[in-house]
Amino acid sequence: MTLDARHTVTILILTSIGLTALDIPPESRLTTAGLSLASGVAALSLMACSALLGSRWRWLEDMFGGLDRVYRVHKWLGVWALVLASVHLAFKAGAPGWDVAAILPLPAGTTRLLRQLAFLGLMLTLLLALNRAIPYATWRWWHRLSGPILLIVVVHWLSIRSPIDLLSPAGVWLATLSTLGVAGAAWKLLLYPWLSSHAGYRIVAVTPGPGAVRLELLPTGKPLQFEPGQFGFLGLQVEGLRAPHPFTLAGAPDAAGRVVFMIRALGEHTRRLVDRAAVGMHAVVHGPFGRFKRRADSTGEI
């Protein structure tokens, strides 16, 4: 059984609400103050998990059944994080009788600034992610800011006066998810291009078609090991086409380590790639990704 977006979002939100309820007085749990605090905890939890899923770590593929499903969950985590952050911002997360303290005391002005930057950063990241009119290379660089924005949100949590401390149930929950999220964002932002599974290739054949192109590439070193139906992130080493973009690895690997991509001109980046791809260009392919298995029916046939 693999997780999907609905299950993941529901589990994270309900866990956040339940653990927050343990840290505030019972009479405050059904108030707007309790709602605001629980929404803030849930929003940070969703953001941290979204950053974690963006790392492309292989064990996450196993949990969700493939990187395509990981990114579907990643998207909905961001959408619901913005919804919950809006609720958190709309109401005051505090009430008389709460025993509050900041985990990381900062000047009051700095704490307020972090709160505004955290919300605006989350809103900007989501709007950019869902806007298909933005050029792919521009979108990719803007989206890389989601890691630093998560760090701002974490500092916001640590600096506000709240009943949640690091050793409370909600505090342990947030500290664990924040650590995993920041680690995933740091890996993707700083280490992924060099330490992830990838290989260098050179284009040896370009077969154009109506609004599409077929590329054949041979490895310049050790090739990737992949199965038909998996996909990789292809980046050509020329100006304007370096941004890695996911494409299906067509066909089965051969003795030479050849990879084949069938690319249709569906957007700004793919149109440029179809027009400019030429024999002799060098490329980097990250992957392989995808968990595609054909299941047998009740008769045992595939």
C-alpha positions in Angstrom: 0.0 0.0 0.0 1.3 3.5 -0.9 0.4 6.9 0.4 -1.5 9.4 -1.7 -2.2 13.1 -1.3 -5.5 12.8 0.5 -4.1 10.4 3.1 -0.9 12.3 3.6 -2.6 15.7 4.1 -5.2 14.3 6.4 -2.7 12.4 8.6 -0.5 15.5 8.9 -3.3 17.9 9.7 -5.1 15.6 12.2 -1.8 14.8 14.0 -0.9 18.5 14.2 -4.3 19.4 15.6 -4.2 16.6 18.1 -0.7 17.3 19.4 -1.4 21.0 19.6 -4.5 20.3 21.7 -2.3 18.6 24.3 -0.2 21.8 24.7 -3.0 24.2 25.4 -5.6 24.4 28.2 -8.8 22.3 27.5 -11.0 25.3 27.5 -9.1 26.9 24.6 -9.2 24.0 22.2 -12.4 25.0 20.5 -11.6 28.8 20.4 -10.3 30.8 17.5 -7.0 31.0 19.4 -6.7 27.3 19.5 -7.7 27.1 15.9 -5.1 29.6 14.9 -2.3 27.8 16.8 -3.3 24.4 15.4 -3.5 25.8 11.9 0.0 27.3 12.2 1.4 24.0 13.5 -0.3 22.1 10.6 0.9 24.6 8.0 4.5 24.3 9.1 4.2 20.5 9.2 2.9 20.5 5.6 5.6 22.9 4.4 8.3 20.7 6.0 7.0 17.6 4.4 6.6 19.3 1.1 10.3 20.3 1.2 11.2 16.8 2.2 9.4 15.3 -0.8 11.2 17.8 -3.1 14.5 16.1 -2.2 13.8 13.2 -4.6 15.2 10.7 -2.1 14.6 7.2 -3.3 13.0 5.9 -0.2 10.2 8.4 -0.7 9.5 7.0 -4.1 8.9 3.6 -2.4 6.5 5.1 0.1 4.4 6.9 -2.5 4.8 4.6 -5.5 7.0 6.7 -7.8 8.3 10.2 -8.1 5.3 11.3 -10.2 3.1 10.5 -7.3 5.5 12.2 -4.9 5.2 15.4 -6.7 1.4 15.2 -6.8 1.5 15.0 -3.0 4.1 17.7 -2.9 1.8 20.1 -4.8 -1.2 19.5 -2.5 0.9 19.8 0.6 1.7 23.3 -0.6 -1.9 24.2 -1.4 -3.1 23.1 2.1 -0.2 24.8 3.8 -1.3 28.1 2.3 -4.9 27.6 3.4 -3.9 26.8 7.0 -1.3 29.6 7.1 -4.1 32.0 6.1 -6.3 30.7 9.0 -3.3 31.1 11.3 -2.8 34.7 10.1 -6.4 35.6 10.4 -6.8 34.9 14.1 -4.6 35.6 17.1 -2.8 32.4 18.3 -3.0 33.3 22.0 -5.4 33.6 24.9 -5.5 34.6 28.5 -4.2 31.9 30.8 -1.7 30.4 28.3 1.8 29.8 29.6 3.8 31.2 26.7 7.5 31.7 26.0 9.7 32.0 22.9 12.1 29.1 22.2 14.4 31.5 20.4 13.8 35.1 21.7 14.2 37.8 19.1 13.3 41.5 19.0 9.5 42.0 18.6 10.0 43.8 15.2 12.0 40.9 13.9 9.4 38.3 14.9 6.6 40.3 13.2 8.7 40.7 10.1 9.4 36.9 10.0 5.7 36.2 10.2 4.9 38.4 7.2 7.8 37.1 5.2 6.8 33.5 6.0 3.3 34.0 4.7 4.2 36.1 1.6 7.0 33.6 0.7 4.6 30.6 1.0 2.0 32.4 -1.1 4.6 33.5 -3.8 6.0 30.0 -4.0 2.6 28.4 -4.5 1.5 31.0 -7.1 4.7 30.5 -9.1 4.4 26.8 -8.9 0.9 26.8 -10.3 1.5 29.5 -13.0 2.2 27.7 -16.3 2.8 31.0 -18.1 6.2 31.5 -16.4 9.2 30.2 -18.5 10.4 26.9 -17.1 14.0 28.1 -16.3 12.6 31.1 -14.4 10.0 29.0 -12.5 12.7 26.5 -11.5 15.0 29.2 -10.0 12.1 30.9 -8.2 10.9 27.5 -6.8 14.3 26.8 -5.4 13.6 29.6 -2.9 11.1 27.3 -1.1 13.9 25.9 1.0 15.0 29.3 2.4 11.3 30.2 2.9 10.9 27.1 5.0 13.8 28.2 7.1 12.1 31.6 7.7 9.0 29.8 8.8 10.9 27.6 11.2 12.6 30.6 12.7 9.2 32.3 13.0 7.9 29.3 15.0 10.9 29.3 17.3 10.7 33.1 17.9 7.0 33.5 18.7 5.6 33.3 22.2 3.5 30.2 22.4 2.7 27.3 24.8 4.7 24.9 22.5 8.2 24.2 23.7 10.7 21.8 22.2 9.9 19.0 24.6 6.1 19.2 24.3 4.3 16.8 22.0 3.7 19.5 19.3 7.3 20.8 19.8 8.8 17.3 19.2 6.6 16.9 16.2 7.5 20.3 14.7 11.2 19.9 15.5 11.3 16.4 13.8 9.5 17.5 10.6 11.4 20.8 10.4 14.7 19.0 10.6 13.7 16.6 7.9 12.3 19.4 5.7 15.4 21.6 6.1 17.7 18.6 5.4 15.7 17.7 2.3 15.7 21.3 1.0 19.5 21.7 1.7 20.2 18.4 -0.2 18.1 19.5 -3.2 19.5 23.0 -3.2 23.2 22.4 -2.5 24.2 18.8 -3.0 21.8 17.2 -5.5 23.6 18.3 -8.7 26.8 16.5 -7.6 25.8 13.6 -5.3 22.5 12.3 -6.8 22.4 9.5 -9.4 23.3 11.0 -12.8 25.3 10.4 -15.9 26.8 12.4 -18.8 25.7 11.8 -22.3 26.2 13.0 -25.9 23.5 13.3 -28.5 24.3 11.0 -31.4 21.0 11.1 -33.4 18.2 13.7 -33.8 15.1 12.6 -35.6 12.6 15.5 -36.0 8.8 15.0 -36.4 5.7 17.1 -36.4 6.1 19.2 -33.3 8.4 16.7 -31.7 11.9 15.2 -31.7 13.5 11.8 -31.0 16.9 12.0 -29.3 19.4 9.2 -29.0 22.2 9.7 -26.5 25.3 7.6 -25.7 27.0 7.8 -22.4 30.3 9.6 -22.0 31.1 7.6 -18.9 29.2 5.0 -16.8 25.6 4.9 -18.1 22.4 4.9 -16.0 20.7 1.6 -15.2 17.0 1.9 -15.9 13.9 0.0 -16.9 11.5 0.8 -19.7 8.8 3.3 -18.5 11.0 5.1 -16.0 12.0 8.7 -16.6 14.9 11.0 -16.0 15.6 14.7 -15.8 17.4 15.8 -19.0 19.5 19.0 -19.1 21.4 19.9 -22.3 24.7 21.6 -21.6 24.0 24.7 -23.7 22.7 28.1 -22.7 19.0 28.1 -22.2 18.6 24.4 -22.0 20.6 23.5 -18.8 17.6 23.3 -16.5 16.8 19.6 -16.0 13.3 18.7 -17.2 11.6 15.3 -16.7 11.1 13.1 -19.8 10.3 9.4 -20.2 13.2 7.1 -21.0 11.9 5.4 -24.1 12.8 1.8 -24.9 15.0 -0.6 -23.1 18.7 -0.1 -22.3 21.2 -1.7 -24.7 24.8 -2.9 -24.4 26.1 0.6 -25.3 24.1 2.3 -22.5 22.0 4.3 -25.0 19.1 6.3 -23.8 16.2 7.6 -26.0 13.9 10.5 -25.4 10.7 11.2 -27.3 10.0 14.9 -26.7 6.9 16.9 -27.8 6.9 20.7 -28.0 4.2 21.3 -25.4 5.6 24.3 -23.6 8.2 27.1 -23.7 11.1 24.8 -22.6 10.2 21.8 -24.8 9.7 24.0 -27.9 13.1 25.4 -27.5 14.6 22.0 -26.9 12.9 20.5 -30.0 14.2 23.5 -32.1 17.7 23.5 -30.9 18.7 19.9 -30.1 21.6 18.8 -32.3 24.1 16.0 -32.7 27.2 16.5 -30.6 25.5 18.3 -27.8 26.4 17.1 -24.3 23.7 16.4 -21.7 23.3 15.3 -18.1 20.5 12.9 -17.1 19.5 12.5 -13.5 17.6 9.4 -12.6 16.2 7.0 -13.1 12.9 7.6 -11.4 9.5 5.9 -11.5 8.0 2.7 -9.9 6.0 1.2 -12.7 5.0 -2.4 -12.2 2.4 -4.4 -14.1 0.2 -6.3 -11.7 -1.2 -9.7 -12.4 -5.0 -10.1 -12.5 -6.9 -12.8 -10.6 -6.0 -15.4 -13.2 -2.3 -14.7 -12.8 -2.0 -13.1 -16.3 -0.2 -9.7 -16.8 
